[in-house]
Amino acid sequence: MKKGLKFYIALWGAKAGTILLKLFRRNATFFPGKFALKVCPDFIGKIGKPRTIIAVTGTNGKTTVCNLIEDILKDNNYVFIDNKYGSNIDAGVATTLISGASIMGKSKKDLAILEVDERSSPKIYPYLTPTYLVCTNLFRDSLMRNAHTEFISELLTKYIPKDTTLILNGDDLITSNIAPLNKRIYFGIDRLDTDGEKCENIARDIIVCPKCNAKLVYDFVRYNHIGRAHCPNCDFKSPDIDYLATNLDLQNMKFTLKNGNLEETYDLISDNIINIYNIVTVITVLKQIGLSKDQINESLKKQKIVDTRYSEEMVNGVKVITHLAKGMNPIACSRVFDYVRKYKGNKVVMLFLDDLHEAANGSENTAWQYDTDYEFLNDDSIKQIIIAGARYLDGYVRLQIAGIDKSKIVCKRDELSAIDDLKLDNIETVFILHDLYAMELKEAAKNKVEIMLNNRDGNK
C-alpha cells in the first residue's frame, strides 16, 4: 500500500507526540494512534507490521490471555510489541504499531501481541491481517455495545481476513463457528465431574441449531452455553478438539493437554474454570509459534493472575479476596458468583458492581442484573452480603428476587461506610467483588477490611 505524504505527517506527528507526552510523564498509549488515524484514516494499513501478529478477542478473558502470553514470551527472551498498557480499539493498535516502527514506517519487530475489541473489527481487520486470531468466547455483554452474540459473531465473520488462522474455544458453539472458511484450531476442556445435563444459568445464548432451528441436545453443560452439543436433525455439532485439557487435578494443580497422540502435563496457576480456559488458550497459542512444553510450563509456573483481576491475602486468620466481576457483564458476574459459593468455608461477600466510567455515562440500563445468576449467592456458606454504590437499591431488589434473606443483606449508598456493618464472627473469607473501573474503591475497601481484621479482639 503506497504511503504518501499524509502517512508520513501522521507517523512523524504521532512519534513527536509520543516524545512530548513522555516528557510530561503522560501515558502515550492512545493519543498518538488517534492523531495518526485522524490525519491518515488508512494508517494501520500503510504502516509496517511485524511478520507474526497474534490478535486476541472475545467477550471475557482476552486481557488475561494477552498478559500471560506476553509474560511467558518475555521470560523466554522473545522481543515483541503489544498494547498491554493501551487501548484495544483502532487507536490503541495504531499506537502500538507506531511504537514498533522506524521513522520511515518500517517495522523493527518480528512479533506483535494485540488485544482487539470485538466491535473494532471493521476498523482494524481491513488493514491488518493477524497470523493467528484467538477468540476466547462470545457471550452477551453490555446492553449498549455487545448484548447480541449473533451481531458480534457476524461482525467477526465479515471482517476477519481469510488468511488468518483462528484459534477458537471449541466448547463454545458460538465462537467455534465464526469465519467458517478460515483455517482453525480448537481448544477445549474434557468433561468434568462438575458438568451436568441441564443448564442452571439464567442466560443461554444458543439453544437452537443455527442451520435448521431444531432444539440442540447438550451432551454436557459446563455453564451458560459452554459445553458440548449436537443437533438431532442435521450435522451441526461441537467440533473435534485439537488441544484438549483432561485429567484436571485441582488438588495438585496439574492437568494433561492432549494434541493428537501427544500428551503433556502442565501446571495450573488458578483453580477457577475461567482461568483454566485462559491457561489452555495460552498454551495452544504458544505451541503454534514454536515454544516447547518445558519453555511454556517453566515460565507458566512463575505467573499469577494479575491483581486487578484477582488477589488474596491472609489477615489475622481471615482470607481477603478481591475479584473482578465486571458490572454490565452478566456471564462474568455469574462465573464469579459461582466461584464464591463453591469456595470452602463461611464467607462475606461485598458487591461493588456499579459501572459509572465515562463510556457508560452513568446511565447503563440495569437489565443485565436479571441475566446474572444472583441466585448463586443464596447459599448457606454466605453469611452476609454487603451491597453499595449508586445502584445499591437495584441490587437490593435483585438479591431479594434471588430469595436471599433480608437479614443477611447490608444495603447502603456509600461503599466504604457500608463496610462498617461488616460482621466477622466465624468468617473465614471476605470477598470484595468489584467492577473494572473501581480499582481505587477496591483498594480502599480492602484496606478498611484489613484494618478491621487487625484491630478485632484487641489486636493491633
N, C-alpha and C positions, 0 to 999 in steps of 0.2 A: 504494500500500500504506500503510495507516494506521500512523503511527509509534508512538504510545503512550508511557507512562511508562518502560517497560523500555528502549526505544530511546534515550531522552534520558539515562537513567542510564548506559547503555553508552557513548554518544557522549561525554558530558562527563567520565566517568571515564577513558575512553581518552585524551582530549585532555589531561587533568590528568596522567595517567601519562606521556604523551609529554614534557611540560614537565619533570617530575621526572627522567626518565631523561636528558634532555639536560643538565640542571643537573649531574648526576653523570657527564657525559661518556660515557654509555652509548648504544648504538645503539637507537633506538626504531623498529625495523623489524618486530618480531614481536609483542611483548607487548601493545601497545595493541589490535591486532586480536584477539588471543587473548582478552583481557579482554572486549572488546565482544561477541564471539560466545558467550562463557560466559554473560553476562548476558542477551543477546538473540540466540538462535540464528539468526533470520532477519534479522540486522542488515544483511548485504550487500544484501538485497532492499529494505530500507527507506531506506538512506542515499542521498542524491542522487548521481547519476553524471554524468560528462561526456557531452556529446552524441555524441561519436565515441569508441569504445573499440576498440583493436587488441589482440587477445589472440594470443599465440604459444605453441604447444605442440608436442610431438613428442619423439622419443627423443633425438636429437642435434641440436645447433646452435641451440636456442632462445635460450640466453643470448647467443651471438654475434650472432644476428639482432636481438634486442632492443637490444643495445648499439649496433649500427650504426644502426638506425632512430632511436634516441634521439639519438645524436651528430649525425647528419645533420639531424634536425629542429631540434636546438638551434643548429646552425650557420646554419640558415635562420630563426632567431628565432621558432620555434614555442615556445609555452608549454604544458606538459603535466605530468601526474603519472605516476609509474612506480614499479615495485618493484625497481629496479635493485640497490639495496643491501639488499633484504629477501627474505623468503621467497616462493616461488612457489606455496604452498598457500593455503587459505582465510584463515588468519590474516594472512598477508602481504598478500593482496589487500585484506582489510578495513582493515589499517593504511594502505595506500596511499590508499584512498578517504577515510579519516578525515583524512589529511594535506591532501587537496584539498577538504575540506568546511568550511562555515561552522559557527559554534557552534549553529546550528539544523538542521544536517544537509543544507544545500543545497550542491550542487557549485559551486565557484568557478572550475573549469577546464572548457574545452570538449573536451579531448583527454586520453586515458589510453593508455599503453602497458603492457601487463601480460603478464609471463611466467607461464604457468599449467602446473603439473604435470598430466600426463595423468590420474593417479589421483585428482586433486582435482576432476574434472569433476562428480561428484554433489553436491559441497558448494558449488560455485561457480555453474555454469550455470543451475540452477533460479532463481537470484536475480539473475543478471547476464547481459544479452544483448550479446555483443560485436557491434559493427558489422561487423568483419572478424575471422575466426579463421584464423590461419595454422597449418598443420601441416607442419613441415619434413620429417618422415619417421617411419616406425614400424618399429622393429627389436626383436628380442628384447633384453632388458636384464637387470637384476638378477634373479637367481632368486627373491629374496624378494618382489619387487614387480611387475616388469613383464616376466616371462620369456615370456609367451604373447601374441603380437601379436594374435591373434583376440580375446582377452579385452579388450585395450586398445582395439582398433578398435570393438568392440561397445559398450564403455563410452562412448566418444566419440559414437558414433551415437545412443545412447539419450539422452544429456543435452545435446547441442549444441542450442541454441534454433533453431527453424525459421526465424526471421527473420534469422539470421546469415549473411552471405556468407562462403564458405570460400575461402581461398587455399591451394591444395594442390600438392604435388610430383607432377606428372603422370608422372614417371619411376618412381614408387613405386606398384606395383599395390595395395598395402595402403592407403596413405594416400589415394590418389586415389578410393577407393570408400567412404570414411566418409560418413555422413549423406547418402545419395544423393538425397534430396528437396530439399536446400538448393541455393540458387544457388551456383555455384562458378566459380573462376578457376584455371587451371592454369599452372604454370611448369615449365620443364624445360631440358635441355641437349641439343642436337643430337648425332647420332652423332659420336664422336671416333675418331681413328686408333688409339687405345689400347683401344677397346672390342673385345670378342671375341664369338665364337659360343657359347662354353661358360663356365660359372661356375668360377672357380678357388678360390673360398672354401669353407670347410667348411660354414658356415651359410647357409641359404637359406630364408627364412620364407614364401614362397609358391611352390609347384611345380605344384599342380593348380588347375584352374578352380573358383572358389567357386560357380559355377552348376551345372555338370554333372559335375565331378570328372575331366574329361579332363586329360591332361598338357599344360601350357601350352607353346607354342612361342615361344621368345625370338627376336626379330628381332636384338637385340644385348644383351649383358650388360656392364654397367659394373662393378659389384661387388655381391656378395650378390644380393638380388633387384631391385636398381636397374638399369633398362634399359627396353626396350620389348618387349612380348609380346602374344600373342593366343591365343585358344582355337581349335583346329582344328574343334571340333564345335558351337560356339554363337557368339553375338555379343559375348562378353566379350573386351575388349582394352584396351590402354593408351589413354587419352583423347587427343584432339587438344589441342595445347598453345597456350595464348593468348599467353604470353610465352616465346619460345624463344631461348635463347642459342646463337649459332652463330659460326663463324669465330673460334674461340679462338686467339689469338696470344700464346703464353706467352713468346716472345722479347721482344715489345714490350709485353706485359702489357695487352692490349686484347681486347675481344670485341664482337660485334654482338648487339643484342637486337631480335628481330622481334616486333611486335604487329600482326597484320593486315598492312596494306600499309606500316606504319611501320617503318623500320629506324633504330636509333640506336646509336652507338658509345660504349662505356663503358670506363673504366679498371678494371683488376684490382689488388687490393692483396695478393693471395696467389696462388701457383701450385698450391695444394693443392685437389683436386677438391671436397673437403668445403666449403672456404671459397668456392669458386666458386659452388657451390649456394647458400650463405648470401648471397652478394652478389646473385645473381639473385632470390632471395626478397625481399631488402630493396628492390631496385628495383621489383619488382612491387607491393609494398605501398605504397611512396611514390608511385608513379604513380596508384594508386587514390585516394589522398587529395589529389591535385591538384598535386604537385610537378612541375616541368618537368625535362627532361633535363639542362639546364645547372645547375639548382639541385642536383639529385642528384649529378651527376658532379663538379662543382667541390668539393662537400663530401666526396664519397667519396674523392677523391684525398688528402684530409687525414687519412684514417682509417688505423688499423692494427689488426690482431688484438690483443686485449688480452694483456698479458704473462703473465697467469695461464693463458692458452691456448697462447701461442707467443712465444718471444723468441729472438733470435740476436745474437751479439756476436763480433767477431774479436779473438782474444787471442794475441799473439805468433805470428801466422801460421796459427792454427787457429781454425776457427769453432766456437763453443759454442752449441748449440741446445737450449733446453728446450721440451718439447712435452707438453701434457696428453694422457694416454692413457686415462683413466677406467677404473680397475680395476672389475671385475664387469660391464663392458660389452664383450662380445666384438667387436661391429661397430666401435665406436670404436677399440679397440686394434688391430684388424686394419687399419683405414684408416691409422693412424699407422705400423704396421709396413710397410705397402706404400709409404708415402711415404718412409720411411727407406731401404728397399732401392733405391728408384729415384733417390735423391739422389746426385748425382755425387761421385765420389772415394771414397777409403778412409775408413772411419769406425769409431768405437767406440760401442756402444750400452749405456746404463745403464738397467736396469729397476727402478723403484721403484713397483710397482703394487699394493701391499697397501692395501686399503680398510678401515682399522680405526677409522673415525669412530664416533660414538655410535650412529647409526642401524643400523650393521652389527653392533653388539655384539661386534665382534672375532671373529665366527664364521661369516662368509659362506661358503657352500658354494663350493669351488674348481672345480666342474664347468664354470664359464664359461670356464676356460682351455682346455678341449677344444673349444669352439666358436670359439676365437680362432686366427687364422692365424699361429702361431709359425713355420710353415714359411717365411714371407716373410723371416724373419731368417736363414735358411740361404742366405746369399748371399756370394759371394767378396769383395765390397767391404766386408763387415762383418768386421773383423779381430779384434774382441774383444767379448764380451758380459759385462757385469757385472750380476749379479742378486743382490739383497739385500733383507732385510726379514723380517718374521715368517713368511712362507710361502715363503722362499727355496728350500727343498727341493722344494716342489710345482712351483715354476717351473723348477727344475733338471731335474726329471723330464720336464716338458713340452718343454723345449729338446732333451733327448735324443730324445724321441719324434719331434721335428721333424727329426731327423737331423743336428743341429749337432755338429760335432767338439768333444769334451770339452776339448781343448787350448785352445779359444777362450774357454771359459767360466770366469769367476771367480764363485764362489758362497759368500757369507758372510751371517751373520745381521745384523751391524751395517752399515748402509748407508754411513756415512762412512768406516769403516775399510776397507771393500771397495774404495774409491777408491784406496787406497794401492797397489793392484796394477795401476792404470791404465798401459797401455803406449801411448806417444805417437809412437813411431818411424813415420814415413811416414803418419801420420794427418792427414787434412785436416779432419775434422769429428768432434766429440764430441756425441752426442745424449744428453740426460737426459730420459727418459720417466717421467712422474710421475702420480700419481693426483690427483684433485680436492682431496682433503683432506690433501695432503702439500706444501703451499706452503712451509712453513718448511724442510722437508727439501730441497725443490728448490733453495731459495736457498742453503742451507748446502752442498749438493753443488756447485752452480755456483761458489760462492766458492772451494771447495777445488780444483776443477779449474783455475780461473783462476790460483790461486797456483802450482800445479804447472807450468802452462804458462809463467808469467812467470819461474819460477825455473830452468827447464830450461836446459841449456847455459850455466850461469853467469849468465843474465840476472837482473836484479833489478828 
